[in-house]
Structures are given as structure tokens and as C-alpha cells.
Amino acid sequence: MTRSPGHIAVVGAGVFGASAAVELRRRGWAVTLVDPGPLPHAAASSTDVSKVIRMDYGSDLFYHRLGEAALEGWDRWNRDWPRELYHENGFLILSAKPMNPGDFAYESYQALIEGGHSPVRLTDIPATRTERWDLTGYADGYFNPRAGWAESGAVVEQLLGQGEALGVEVHAGAMRHLLFQGSRATGIMTTNDVRIDADIVLVAAGSWTPSLFPWMSDLIWSTGQPVIHFQVEDPAAYSGDHFPPWAADIANSGWYGFPALPDGRVKVANHGPGAPAHPDARGVVGPDHDERARAFLRAALPGLADKPIVYRRICMYCDSFDGDLLISGAPDREGLFVATGGSGHGFKFAPVMGDLIADVVEGAENRWASRFAWRTRTEVRTEEARFNGE
């Protein structure tokens, strides 16, 4: 059944909620976007300085192709927006062992080749791209020129501005609970005691979603991941062709990072198991992680190892049990939809996310939707790039 536009309350103004609000408004929906603010919300996962944009997904060709489609969208946004927020500096993937069938680097490389792309094997990469690296611990890898990074917080800000220009109404508040008539969701009550009636409620609250909906606890949960910024004196030496976004044997270590920002900050993060946390009590990056990061850098990027740490952040993930996004109507709760489960890798799909979520809400066909539909708990797993801590 295709659903006609009505009034929709969108809870959460991160990248899922903002992109959905823009597209739904374009399609004629009256949209109320509910978020405590200020916007972009500083504590939201997508409000950050950078996210990797890639289609390198190991043997998972679904995400490889979704990444391809998203990259076309990033190109379009670069053309249409006042400033380019996606930077195609490529992606350097290093492997501690020779690449072999079944491992993340090999399968990603093969998918790129078979898809008509032009990754460059480590032995053939120009020395300028790896000059900051001590490659002693890396036997193989490749550089993918069709990849890069996005200024994530600025992307969300741009989407919110588009929504405002289109007439999205923004309400500064958080959802306290849903309103129901029988089993049908009919709106929300906010924490500042404002009642918002709606034909549809879409909850895209990121890592707050599990605490809003404890009945989803077997499907999604929140984890905190450590992020550190190191300060360098010469940003040019750690940017552009000299220092593209990178992943250092990521499936077995979790380490990845970014070029220097104009102010000289170099972001180093870990895509690993994380620690269970509520986003309002996420804690801080402790000295034990500082030392783990410096030990990694001493072996791999010695020029960064002793640089001062000028920023630390616990970045929240909303993990799904299987590492896939969850974009679906909720069973037994007519009128309620969720867009969640980014699992630490959802942001890169922002240019296709608005259409995808809007199609799911409207009941329209979408080539990507079936992977993200509601499902029951099975084996816990993650995307292939994510270090599981074993």
C-alpha cells in the first residue's frame, strides 16, 4: 500500500532524520522535526568533523553497490551545494598479511576490480601517498582513488538548512513517549510537555533509540567508540596526496584515520567493539586508550606518535545485532517507523538515505529497502571492516 503525504513527526535531527525530513517535505509531507538541539546536536554521532566515504566492503556486494550509489550522490551534492563537503582524497587500506581470498582487503579489492574501478596495489602506490607510514608491519594493501571523506557535521547542517528552506518545522525538545490510539502511534509527547499529533512517527534518534524503545533491546544497543585528535605543525604534510584517509589492517585492529584539518588536527579512531554506554553518560577517552593509540602510531605512523592530543571524544554507535541498518515500520505499532542501527558505518550513505527512508514510510518500492527491513534476532555479527576484539 502506497501512503499519501500527511503530517509526520521525525524524532532526531542527525543525518538519518535530517535527510528524511528534507525528502519527505519535498514529497509534500508536513514535517515536524523534533530534537533537543542546538542543531546540529553536538552529541549526535553524525555531528563530527569527518567520516570516511567508501564502497570498500569486503565480500558484501550489497554494501559495495550501495556505496557506489551514495558516491554518485556525494558528487551531486558537491555540484549543488555552496561548498564541497565531500573530499575525494581516496582511501588507503593496509593489510598486515598478504591479501588472500576471504579477508577484508582482498575481497574489497576484488569487488572494486570486478566493478570497473581502479584500485592500486600497495607495491604500485606512489611513495608520496605512504611517506608518513612505516610499512614494516604491512605486507599488502591497496589505494582506492574513488573514496574519501566528508565534513560530517557540516553535511548535517546543510541538510537542516535545506529542510528549513522547504518549510520543515523544527521543535526544540526530546521525545518523552509515544502517543497511541489503540495500537496505532498518533504522535509524541515531548520532555517539555508539548503534544505533537501526527499521522506517522519516524524515530531516527541514533544512539538514543535503544533507551527510548527498551522493547528493541535484542535488536539494537548503544556503544561508545574512542576518537582522538593529534596536533601537527604542518597540515599540508598530513593531507592531500601525502596522507589520504586510511585503514590499518582495520578488520584485525580497528585503527583508521583522516587527513589533517586546516587547523592541523589529525583524527585517529578505532572501529572496534566499543563499550556499552548511554549517550548521555558516555564517559571520556581515558589515558589507557591514549597509550594504545600512541603505541599503534609508534609502529605505523611514527611522526604522529608524540604529537600533542588536543581533543578526545566518545563517538556513539547505535549497533544492530547484525551490523545492518534498521529502516522499517515497527510490528504491532501501526504508524511508527524507525531509521536506526547505523552500526558505525551508516553516515556514508547519506545521499541515498532520504529517498530510502521516505520510500519505506510511503510504502514505495526501493531497491535497498529489503536488507534493512524489520527482522528477528539471529547471530550477532558486524560489517567485515569492524574489529571484533578477538
C-alpha positions as CSV (number, residue, x, y, z in Angstrom):
1,M,0.0,0.0,0.0
2,T,1.4,3.4,-1.0
3,R,0.8,6.0,1.7
4,S,-0.2,9.6,0.7
5,P,1.5,12.6,2.3
6,G,0.2,13.7,5.7
7,H,1.8,15.0,8.8
8,I,4.9,13.2,10.1
9,A,6.9,13.8,13.3
10,V,10.6,13.0,12.8
11,V,12.4,12.4,16.1
12,G,16.1,13.1,15.8
13,A,17.9,15.6,13.6
14,G,21.1,13.6,12.9
15,V,21.9,12.5,9.4
16,F,19.1,9.9,9.2
17,G,16.4,12.3,10.5
18,A,17.6,15.4,8.6
19,S,17.9,13.6,5.3
20,A,14.5,12.0,5.7
21,A,12.9,15.3,6.8
22,V,14.2,17.0,3.6
23,E,12.9,14.3,1.2
24,L,9.6,13.9,2.9
25,R,9.0,17.6,2.8
26,R,9.9,17.6,-0.9
27,R,7.2,14.9,-1.4
28,G,4.6,17.1,0.2
29,W,4.6,15.9,3.8
30,A,4.1,18.3,6.6
31,V,7.2,17.6,8.7
32,T,7.9,18.4,12.3
33,L,11.5,17.7,13.2
34,V,11.9,17.1,17.0
35,D,15.4,17.4,18.6
36,P,16.6,19.0,21.8
37,G,19.3,20.9,19.9
38,P,21.1,23.2,19.4
39,L,21.4,21.9,15.9
40,P,23.4,20.2,14.7
41,H,23.3,18.5,18.1
42,A,26.8,18.4,19.4
43,A,26.4,15.0,21.0
44,A,25.0,13.3,17.9
45,S,27.2,10.7,16.1
46,S,26.9,12.5,12.8
47,T,27.9,15.9,14.3
48,D,31.6,15.3,13.9
49,V,34.4,16.7,11.7
50,S,34.8,13.8,9.4
51,K,33.5,10.4,8.2
52,V,35.1,8.0,5.7
53,I,33.2,7.7,2.4
54,R,33.9,4.4,0.8
55,M,32.5,1.4,-1.1
56,D,35.1,-1.0,0.3
57,Y,33.0,-3.6,2.0
58,G,34.9,-6.9,1.7
59,S,32.7,-9.7,0.2
60,D,29.4,-7.8,0.9
61,L,28.5,-6.7,-2.6
62,F,25.2,-5.2,-1.4
63,Y,27.0,-2.5,0.6
64,H,29.6,-2.1,-2.2
65,R,26.8,-1.2,-4.6
66,L,25.0,0.9,-2.1
67,G,28.3,2.7,-1.6
68,E,28.7,3.3,-5.3
69,A,25.2,4.8,-5.5
70,A,26.0,7.0,-2.5
71,L,29.2,8.2,-4.1
72,E,27.2,9.4,-7.1
73,G,25.1,11.3,-4.6
74,W,28.1,12.9,-2.9
75,D,29.2,14.1,-6.4
76,R,25.8,15.6,-6.9
77,W,25.8,17.3,-3.6
78,N,29.3,18.7,-4.3
79,R,27.8,20.2,-7.5
80,D,24.6,21.5,-6.0
81,W,25.8,22.8,-2.6
82,P,27.5,26.1,-1.9
83,R,30.7,24.4,-0.8
84,E,32.1,20.9,-1.5
85,L,31.8,18.9,1.7
86,Y,32.9,15.5,0.2
87,H,36.7,15.4,-0.5
88,E,37.7,12.6,-2.8
89,N,41.3,12.0,-1.5
90,G,40.9,8.3,-1.9
91,F,41.3,5.5,0.7
92,L,44.4,3.7,1.7
93,I,43.8,0.1,3.0
94,L,46.7,-1.7,4.6
95,S,46.9,-5.4,5.4
96,A,49.3,-7.0,7.8
97,K,49.4,-10.2,5.8
98,P,49.4,-10.8,2.0
99,M,45.9,-10.3,0.7
100,N,44.1,-13.7,0.3
101,P,40.6,-14.8,-0.6
102,G,38.3,-14.4,2.4
103,D,39.9,-11.5,4.0
104,F,38.5,-8.0,4.1
105,A,41.2,-6.3,2.0
106,Y,41.3,-8.9,-0.7
107,E,37.6,-9.2,-1.1
108,S,37.2,-5.4,-1.2
109,Y,40.0,-5.1,-3.8
110,Q,38.4,-7.8,-6.0
111,A,34.9,-6.2,-5.8
112,L,36.5,-2.9,-7.0
113,I,38.2,-4.6,-9.9
114,E,35.2,-6.5,-10.9
115,G,33.1,-3.3,-10.7
116,G,35.3,-1.5,-13.1
117,H,37.2,0.6,-10.6
118,S,40.9,1.2,-10.5
119,P,42.4,0.4,-7.1
120,V,46.2,0.4,-7.0
121,R,48.1,-2.4,-5.2
122,L,50.4,-1.4,-2.4
123,T,53.6,-2.2,-4.4
124,D,52.5,0.2,-7.1
125,I,51.3,3.1,-4.9
126,P,53.4,6.3,-5.4
127,A,55.7,6.8,-2.4
128,T,54.2,10.2,-1.8
129,R,51.0,8.6,-0.6
130,T,52.7,6.4,2.0
131,E,55.7,8.6,3.0
132,R,54.3,9.1,6.5
133,W,54.0,5.4,7.1
134,D,56.4,2.8,8.4
135,L,55.2,-0.1,6.3
136,T,57.3,-2.7,8.1
137,G,54.2,-4.2,9.6
138,Y,52.1,-4.2,6.4
139,A,52.7,-6.8,3.7
140,D,49.9,-5.8,1.3
141,G,47.1,-3.4,0.7
142,Y,45.8,-1.0,-1.9
143,F,44.7,2.6,-2.6
144,N,41.2,3.2,-3.9
145,P,41.0,6.6,-5.6
146,R,37.2,6.5,-5.7
147,A,36.7,7.3,-2.0
148,G,37.4,10.0,0.5
149,W,35.9,11.7,3.5
150,A,33.1,14.1,4.3
151,E,32.8,17.0,6.7
152,S,30.0,15.3,8.6
153,G,28.8,18.0,10.9
154,A,28.7,20.5,8.1
155,V,26.7,18.0,5.9
156,V,24.1,17.7,8.6
157,E,24.0,21.5,9.0
158,Q,23.5,21.8,5.2
159,L,20.6,19.3,5.3
160,L,19.0,21.1,8.2
161,G,19.2,24.4,6.3
162,Q,17.6,22.8,3.2
163,G,14.8,21.5,5.4
164,E,14.2,24.9,6.9
165,A,14.1,26.5,3.5
166,L,11.5,23.9,2.4
167,G,9.3,24.5,5.4
168,V,10.3,21.8,7.9
169,E,9.1,22.9,11.3
170,V,11.7,22.3,14.0
171,H,10.7,21.8,17.6
172,A,13.3,22.1,20.3
173,G,12.6,19.2,22.6
174,A,13.2,15.5,23.1
175,M,10.6,12.7,22.9
176,R,9.3,11.6,26.3
177,H,6.9,8.9,24.9
178,L,4.7,8.0,22.0
179,L,1.0,8.7,21.9
180,F,-1.3,5.9,20.8
181,Q,-4.9,5.2,19.9
182,G,-5.1,1.5,20.4
183,S,-2.0,0.0,18.8
184,R,-1.6,2.9,16.4
185,A,1.1,5.6,17.0
186,T,-0.6,9.0,16.7
187,G,2.2,11.4,17.8
188,I,4.6,12.1,20.6
189,M,4.8,13.9,23.9
190,T,8.0,15.9,24.4
191,T,10.0,16.3,27.5
192,N,8.9,20.0,27.7
193,D,5.2,18.8,27.7
194,V,4.3,19.6,24.2
195,R,1.9,17.3,22.4
196,I,2.7,16.7,18.7
197,D,-0.1,14.9,16.9
198,A,0.9,13.2,13.6
199,D,-0.2,10.7,11.1
200,I,3.2,9.0,11.2
201,V,6.0,9.0,13.7
202,L,9.5,8.3,12.5
203,V,12.1,7.8,15.2
204,A,15.7,8.4,13.9
205,A,17.3,9.1,17.3
206,G,20.6,7.4,16.7
207,S,22.2,6.0,19.9
208,W,19.3,7.4,22.0
209,T,16.9,5.0,20.2
210,P,17.6,1.9,22.5
211,S,16.7,3.9,25.6
212,L,13.6,5.3,24.0
213,F,12.5,1.8,23.0
214,P,13.7,-0.8,25.5
215,W,11.5,-3.3,23.7
216,M,14.1,-3.2,20.9
217,S,17.0,-4.2,23.2
218,D,17.5,-7.5,21.5
219,L,17.9,-5.8,18.1
220,I,19.9,-2.6,18.8
221,W,22.1,-1.2,21.6
222,S,24.5,1.7,22.1
223,T,28.3,1.5,22.3
224,G,30.9,4.2,22.7
225,Q,34.0,4.4,20.5
226,P,37.2,6.4,21.2
227,V,38.3,9.2,18.9
228,I,41.5,11.3,19.4
229,H,42.8,14.4,17.5
230,F,46.6,14.9,17.3
231,Q,48.0,18.3,16.5
232,V,50.6,18.7,13.8
233,E,52.6,21.8,12.9
234,D,52.4,21.3,9.1
235,P,48.8,20.3,8.0
236,A,49.9,20.0,4.3
237,A,52.3,17.2,5.2
238,Y,49.3,15.2,6.5
239,S,46.7,15.9,3.8
240,G,46.0,15.6,0.1
241,D,48.2,13.2,-1.8
242,H,50.5,12.9,1.1
243,F,48.0,11.5,3.6
244,P,44.6,10.1,2.4
245,P,42.1,8.6,4.7
246,W,43.4,5.2,5.8
247,A,42.6,1.9,7.5
248,A,45.5,0.0,9.0
249,D,44.6,-3.7,8.9
250,I,41.2,-2.5,10.2
251,A,39.4,-5.8,10.5
252,N,42.1,-7.1,12.8
253,S,43.0,-3.8,14.6
254,G,40.2,-1.3,14.3
255,W,42.5,1.6,13.5
256,Y,41.6,4.2,10.9
257,G,42.1,7.9,10.4
258,F,41.9,11.0,8.3
259,P,43.9,13.8,6.7
260,A,44.7,16.9,8.8
261,L,42.1,19.5,9.1
262,P,43.2,23.1,8.1
263,D,43.9,23.8,11.8
264,G,46.4,20.8,11.9
265,R,44.2,18.3,13.8
266,V,44.6,14.7,12.7
267,K,41.8,12.4,13.7
268,V,42.6,8.8,14.7
269,A,39.8,6.5,15.7
270,N,39.0,2.8,16.3
271,H,36.2,0.9,14.6
272,G,36.0,-1.9,17.2
273,P,33.8,-3.5,19.8
274,G,33.5,-0.3,21.8
275,A,31.9,-0.3,25.3
276,P,28.2,-0.3,26.2
277,A,27.1,3.2,27.1
278,H,24.2,5.6,27.2
279,P,24.8,8.7,25.0
280,D,24.1,11.0,28.0
281,A,26.6,9.1,30.1
282,R,29.2,8.1,27.6
283,G,32.2,8.8,29.7
284,V,35.6,10.0,28.3
285,V,38.5,8.7,26.4
286,G,40.9,7.6,29.1
287,P,44.8,7.6,29.3
288,D,44.8,3.8,28.7
289,H,43.4,4.4,25.2
290,D,45.8,7.4,24.7
291,E,48.7,5.0,25.2
292,R,47.2,2.3,23.0
293,A,46.9,4.9,20.2
294,R,50.4,6.1,20.7
295,A,51.7,2.5,20.7
296,F,50.0,1.9,17.3
297,L,51.3,5.2,15.9
298,R,54.9,4.5,17.0
299,A,54.8,1.4,14.9
300,A,52.8,2.7,11.9
301,L,52.9,6.5,11.8
302,P,55.9,7.5,13.9
303,G,55.7,11.1,13.0
304,L,52.3,11.3,14.8
305,A,53.2,9.2,17.9
306,D,54.4,12.0,20.1
307,K,52.2,14.8,18.9
308,P,50.0,16.5,21.5
309,I,46.5,15.3,21.9
310,V,44.2,18.3,21.6
311,Y,40.7,16.7,21.5
312,R,39.1,13.5,22.7
313,R,35.6,12.2,22.0
314,I,33.5,9.1,22.7
315,C,31.6,8.7,19.4
316,M,28.4,6.7,19.9
317,Y,27.2,3.9,17.7
318,C,23.7,2.5,17.6
319,D,24.6,-1.1,16.8
320,S,22.2,-3.5,15.4
321,F,22.7,-7.2,16.1
322,D,23.7,-8.0,12.6
323,G,25.5,-4.8,11.6
324,D,22.8,-3.7,9.2
325,L,20.7,-0.6,9.3
326,L,17.2,-0.9,10.5
327,I,14.7,1.2,8.4
328,S,11.3,-0.1,8.8
329,G,7.8,0.1,10.2
330,A,7.6,-1.4,13.7
331,P,5.5,-4.5,14.0
332,D,2.3,-4.3,16.1
333,R,2.6,-0.5,16.2
334,E,0.9,0.9,13.2
335,G,2.1,4.4,12.2
336,L,5.5,4.0,13.9
337,F,8.7,3.8,11.8
338,V,12.3,3.6,12.8
339,A,15.5,4.6,11.0
340,T,18.4,3.5,13.1
341,G,21.1,0.9,13.6
342,G,23.8,2.8,11.8
343,S,26.4,0.5,13.5
344,G,29.3,2.9,12.9
345,H,29.0,2.8,9.1
346,G,25.7,4.4,8.1
347,F,26.7,8.0,7.6
348,K,28.4,7.4,4.2
349,F,25.0,6.5,2.7
350,A,23.5,10.0,3.5
351,P,22.8,10.9,-0.2
352,V,20.6,7.9,-0.7
353,M,19.2,7.8,2.8
354,G,16.4,10.4,2.4
355,D,14.9,8.6,-0.6
356,L,15.2,5.2,1.1
357,I,13.5,6.3,4.4
358,A,10.8,8.2,2.5
359,D,10.1,5.2,0.3
360,V,9.8,2.9,3.3
361,V,7.4,5.4,5.1
362,E,5.3,5.7,1.9
363,G,5.3,2.0,1.1
364,A,7.0,2.6,-2.2
365,E,9.5,0.2,-3.9
366,N,13.1,0.8,-3.1
367,R,16.0,-1.4,-4.3
368,W,17.8,-1.2,-1.0
369,A,14.9,-1.5,1.5
370,S,14.7,-5.3,1.9
371,R,18.1,-5.6,3.6
372,F,17.1,-3.0,6.3
373,A,13.5,-4.3,7.0
374,W,12.4,-5.4,10.4
375,R,13.9,-8.8,11.4
376,T,14.1,-11.1,14.3
377,R,17.3,-11.6,16.3
378,T,19.8,-14.1,14.8
379,E,23.6,-14.5,15.2
380,V,25.4,-11.3,16.3
381,R,27.8,-10.0,13.7
382,T,29.3,-6.8,12.3
383,E,30.3,-5.5,9.0
384,E,33.6,-7.0,7.7
385,A,35.7,-4.0,8.3
386,R,35.0,-3.8,12.0
387,F,37.4,-5.3,14.5
388,N,35.5,-7.6,16.9
389,G,38.1,-7.6,19.6
390,E,39.0,-11.3,19.4
